[in-house]
Amino acid sequence: MVTGEARSLLTTLFQASIQAVHPLRVVQGIVSIDNETVVVQLKGKHTQRSAFSLNGRVFLIGAGKGAGPMAEALMSLLGDRIAGGNIIIPSEQMLRLPGVTVMQGEHPLPGQGSLTGTQVLVNSLAQVQPQDLVLFCLTGGASSLLVSPAPGMTLADKKHVNQVLLACGADIRAINTVRKHLSQVKGGWLAYYAQPATVVSLILSDVIGDDLSVIGSGPTVPDPTTFADVWQAIEHYRIETQLPASVRSYLRQGLRAAVPDTP
């Protein structure tokens, strides 16, 4: 039996832990400006310092349950230096960022808001130039908020696949392996669209081991998985017959290299 005093202490420790990893506070602790550069100073087991030039324009994009507070921290730091951008947050959240478009999507399953928000975000990247800097805020929840089905697929198809994956007991790596290969933004594709600008991804991990290709389905991270890995997962969990025909057709094209694999 936990005593009242012990419960109070545990509650205090829990609340302090939550505050210590609050997205806004984390970004404030690692990002600064020094001599016309944005400096990202990581501490702990991944200690490193990186600096990125502010000679060009700065665009702020992001998706996830904690992307809003991260974007607020960057906005307070960079202010008028930010030329524009797009942030996709869950529908129950509210956020105002001057000069940055805030879109609301659906979570844990994607909806029309996620689809529309993603299209607006991707379209905005068409204007970037080589000297520009794109700051990308990514947290858990982005897999549902950042959605663009592969050619020939509908949002309903993707939602159905997601439900099948969740119901069959697949782990997060298997789920994201499939998700990335049914998407036009996951698995490194978002970074592909941001060329030729420099992309700096600020990623808040909710994945044990911090595999960057898994968090939010890795939209700006090189993808080590292939269409062959997707089929291996589908066969392992015996879900091929539960997948829509459009999904099976697209994945078979991928196995034949008729459509490009993820970057």
Secondary structure as a PSIPRED ss2 file (coil, helix, strand):
# PSIPRED VFORMAT (PSIPRED V4.0)

   1 M C   1.000  0.000  0.000
   2 V C   1.000  0.000  0.000
   3 T C   1.000  0.000  0.000
   4 G H   0.000  1.000  0.000
   5 E H   0.000  1.000  0.000
   6 A H   0.000  1.000  0.000
   7 R H   0.000  1.000  0.000
   8 S H   0.000  1.000  0.000
   9 L H   0.000  1.000  0.000
  10 L H   0.000  1.000  0.000
  11 T H   0.000  1.000  0.000
  12 T H   0.000  1.000  0.000
  13 L H   0.000  1.000  0.000
  14 F H   0.000  1.000  0.000
  15 Q H   0.000  1.000  0.000
  16 A H   0.000  1.000  0.000
  17 S H   0.000  1.000  0.000
  18 I H   0.000  1.000  0.000
  19 Q H   0.000  1.000  0.000
  20 A H   0.000  1.000  0.000
  21 V C   1.000  0.000  0.000
  22 H C   1.000  0.000  0.000
  23 P H   0.000  1.000  0.000
  24 L H   0.000  1.000  0.000
  25 R H   0.000  1.000  0.000
  26 V H   0.000  1.000  0.000
  27 V H   0.000  1.000  0.000
  28 Q H   0.000  1.000  0.000
  29 G H   0.000  1.000  0.000
  30 I H   0.000  1.000  0.000
  31 V E   0.000  0.000  1.000
  32 S E   0.000  0.000  1.000
  33 I E   0.000  0.000  1.000
  34 D C   1.000  0.000  0.000
  35 N C   1.000  0.000  0.000
  36 E C   1.000  0.000  0.000
  37 T E   0.000  0.000  1.000
  38 V E   0.000  0.000  1.000
  39 V E   0.000  0.000  1.000
  40 V E   0.000  0.000  1.000
  41 Q E   0.000  0.000  1.000
  42 L E   0.000  0.000  1.000
  43 K C   1.000  0.000  0.000
  44 G H   0.000  1.000  0.000
  45 K H   0.000  1.000  0.000
  46 H H   0.000  1.000  0.000
  47 T C   1.000  0.000  0.000
  48 Q E   0.000  0.000  1.000
  49 R E   0.000  0.000  1.000
  50 S E   0.000  0.000  1.000
  51 A E   0.000  0.000  1.000
  52 F E   0.000  0.000  1.000
  53 S E   0.000  0.000  1.000
  54 L C   1.000  0.000  0.000
  55 N C   1.000  0.000  0.000
  56 G C   1.000  0.000  0.000
  57 R C   1.000  0.000  0.000
  58 V E   0.000  0.000  1.000
  59 F E   0.000  0.000  1.000
  60 L E   0.000  0.000  1.000
  61 I E   0.000  0.000  1.000
  62 G E   0.000  0.000  1.000
  63 A E   0.000  0.000  1.000
  64 G C   1.000  0.000  0.000
  65 K C   1.000  0.000  0.000
  66 G C   1.000  0.000  0.000
  67 A H   0.000  1.000  0.000
  68 G H   0.000  1.000  0.000
  69 P H   0.000  1.000  0.000
  70 M H   0.000  1.000  0.000
  71 A H   0.000  1.000  0.000
  72 E H   0.000  1.000  0.000
  73 A H   0.000  1.000  0.000
  74 L H   0.000  1.000  0.000
  75 M H   0.000  1.000  0.000
  76 S H   0.000  1.000  0.000
  77 L H   0.000  1.000  0.000
  78 L H   0.000  1.000  0.000
  79 G H   0.000  1.000  0.000
  80 D H   0.000  1.000  0.000
  81 R H   0.000  1.000  0.000
  82 I E   0.000  0.000  1.000
  83 A E   0.000  0.000  1.000
  84 G E   0.000  0.000  1.000
  85 G E   0.000  0.000  1.000
  86 N E   0.000  0.000  1.000
  87 I E   0.000  0.000  1.000
  88 I E   0.000  0.000  1.000
  89 I E   0.000  0.000  1.000
  90 P E   0.000  0.000  1.000
  91 S C   1.000  0.000  0.000
  92 E C   1.000  0.000  0.000
  93 Q C   1.000  0.000  0.000
  94 M C   1.000  0.000  0.000
  95 L C   1.000  0.000  0.000
  96 R C   1.000  0.000  0.000
  97 L C   1.000  0.000  0.000
  98 P C   1.000  0.000  0.000
  99 G C   1.000  0.000  0.000
 100 V C   1.000  0.000  0.000
 101 T E   0.000  0.000  1.000
 102 V E   0.000  0.000  1.000
 103 M E   0.000  0.000  1.000
 104 Q E   0.000  0.000  1.000
 105 G E   0.000  0.000  1.000
 106 E C   1.000  0.000  0.000
 107 H C   1.000  0.000  0.000
 108 P C   1.000  0.000  0.000
 109 L C   1.000  0.000  0.000
 110 P C   1.000  0.000  0.000
 111 G C   1.000  0.000  0.000
 112 Q H   0.000  1.000  0.000
 113 G H   0.000  1.000  0.000
 114 S H   0.000  1.000  0.000
 115 L H   0.000  1.000  0.000
 116 T H   0.000  1.000  0.000
 117 G H   0.000  1.000  0.000
 118 T H   0.000  1.000  0.000
 119 Q H   0.000  1.000  0.000
 120 V H   0.000  1.000  0.000
 121 L H   0.000  1.000  0.000
 122 V H   0.000  1.000  0.000
 123 N H   0.000  1.000  0.000
 124 S H   0.000  1.000  0.000
 125 L H   0.000  1.000  0.000
 126 A H   0.000  1.000  0.000
 127 Q H   0.000  1.000  0.000
 128 V C   1.000  0.000  0.000
 129 Q C   1.000  0.000  0.000
 130 P C   1.000  0.000  0.000
 131 Q C   1.000  0.000  0.000
 132 D C   1.000  0.000  0.000
 133 L E   0.000  0.000  1.000
 134 V E   0.000  0.000  1.000
 135 L E   0.000  0.000  1.000
 136 F E   0.000  0.000  1.000
 137 C E   0.000  0.000  1.000
 138 L E   0.000  0.000  1.000
 139 T C   1.000  0.000  0.000
 140 G C   1.000  0.000  0.000
 141 G C   1.000  0.000  0.000
 142 A H   0.000  1.000  0.000
 143 S H   0.000  1.000  0.000
 144 S H   0.000  1.000  0.000
 145 L H   0.000  1.000  0.000
 146 L C   1.000  0.000  0.000
 147 V C   1.000  0.000  0.000
 148 S C   1.000  0.000  0.000
 149 P E   0.000  0.000  1.000
 150 A C   1.000  0.000  0.000
 151 P C   1.000  0.000  0.000
 152 G C   1.000  0.000  0.000
 153 M C   1.000  0.000  0.000
 154 T C   1.000  0.000  0.000
 155 L H   0.000  1.000  0.000
 156 A H   0.000  1.000  0.000
 157 D H   0.000  1.000  0.000
 158 K H   0.000  1.000  0.000
 159 K H   0.000  1.000  0.000
 160 H H   0.000  1.000  0.000
 161 V H   0.000  1.000  0.000
 162 N H   0.000  1.000  0.000
 163 Q H   0.000  1.000  0.000
 164 V H   0.000  1.000  0.000
 165 L H   0.000  1.000  0.000
 166 L H   0.000  1.000  0.000
 167 A H   0.000  1.000  0.000
 168 C C   1.000  0.000  0.000
 169 G C   1.000  0.000  0.000
 170 A C   1.000  0.000  0.000
 171 D C   1.000  0.000  0.000
 172 I H   0.000  1.000  0.000
 173 R H   0.000  1.000  0.000
 174 A H   0.000  1.000  0.000
 175 I H   0.000  1.000  0.000
 176 N H   0.000  1.000  0.000
 177 T H   0.000  1.000  0.000
 178 V H   0.000  1.000  0.000
 179 R H   0.000  1.000  0.000
 180 K H   0.000  1.000  0.000
 181 H C   1.000  0.000  0.000
 182 L C   1.000  0.000  0.000
 183 S E   0.000  0.000  1.000
 184 Q C   1.000  0.000  0.000
 185 V C   1.000  0.000  0.000
 186 K C   1.000  0.000  0.000
 187 G C   1.000  0.000  0.000
 188 G C   1.000  0.000  0.000
 189 W H   0.000  1.000  0.000
 190 L H   0.000  1.000  0.000
 191 A H   0.000  1.000  0.000
 192 Y H   0.000  1.000  0.000
 193 Y H   0.000  1.000  0.000
 194 A C   1.000  0.000  0.000
 195 Q C   1.000  0.000  0.000
 196 P C   1.000  0.000  0.000
 197 A C   1.000  0.000  0.000
 198 T E   0.000  0.000  1.000
 199 V E   0.000  0.000  1.000
 200 V E   0.000  0.000  1.000
 201 S E   0.000  0.000  1.000
 202 L E   0.000  0.000  1.000
 203 I E   0.000  0.000  1.000
 204 L C   1.000  0.000  0.000
 205 S C   1.000  0.000  0.000
 206 D C   1.000  0.000  0.000
 207 V C   1.000  0.000  0.000
 208 I C   1.000  0.000  0.000
 209 G C   1.000  0.000  0.000
 210 D C   1.000  0.000  0.000
 211 D C   1.000  0.000  0.000
 212 L C   1.000  0.000  0.000
 213 S C   1.000  0.000  0.000
 214 V C   1.000  0.000  0.000
 215 I H   0.000  1.000  0.000
 216 G H   0.000  1.000  0.000
 217 S H   0.000  1.000  0.000
 218 G C   1.000  0.000  0.000
 219 P C   1.000  0.000  0.000
 220 T C   1.000  0.000  0.000
 221 V C   1.000  0.000  0.000
 222 P C   1.000  0.000  0.000
 223 D C   1.000  0.000  0.000
 224 P C   1.000  0.000  0.000
 225 T C   1.000  0.000  0.000
 226 T C   1.000  0.000  0.000
 227 F H   0.000  1.000  0.000
 228 A H   0.000  1.000  0.000
 229 D H   0.000  1.000  0.000
 230 V H   0.000  1.000  0.000
 231 W H   0.000  1.000  0.000
 232 Q H   0.000  1.000  0.000
 233 A H   0.000  1.000  0.000
 234 I H   0.000  1.000  0.000
 235 E H   0.000  1.000  0.000
 236 H H   0.000  1.000  0.000
 237 Y H   0.000  1.000  0.000
 238 R C   1.000  0.000  0.000
 239 I C   1.000  0.000  0.000
 240 E H   0.000  1.000  0.000
 241 T H   0.000  1.000  0.000
 242 Q H   0.000  1.000  0.000
 243 L C   1.000  0.000  0.000
 244 P C   1.000  0.000  0.000
 245 A H   0.000  1.000  0.000
 246 S H   0.000  1.000  0.000
 247 V H   0.000  1.000  0.000
 248 R H   0.000  1.000  0.000
 249 S H   0.000  1.000  0.000
 250 Y H   0.000  1.000  0.000
 251 L H   0.000  1.000  0.000
 252 R H   0.000  1.000  0.000
 253 Q H   0.000  1.000  0.000
 254 G H   0.000  1.000  0.000
 255 L H   0.000  1.000  0.000
 256 R C   1.000  0.000  0.000
 257 A C   1.000  0.000  0.000
 258 A C   1.000  0.000  0.000
 259 V C   1.000  0.000  0.000
 260 P C   1.000  0.000  0.000
 261 D C   1.000  0.000  0.000
 262 T C   1.000  0.000  0.000
 263 P C   1.000  0.000  0.000
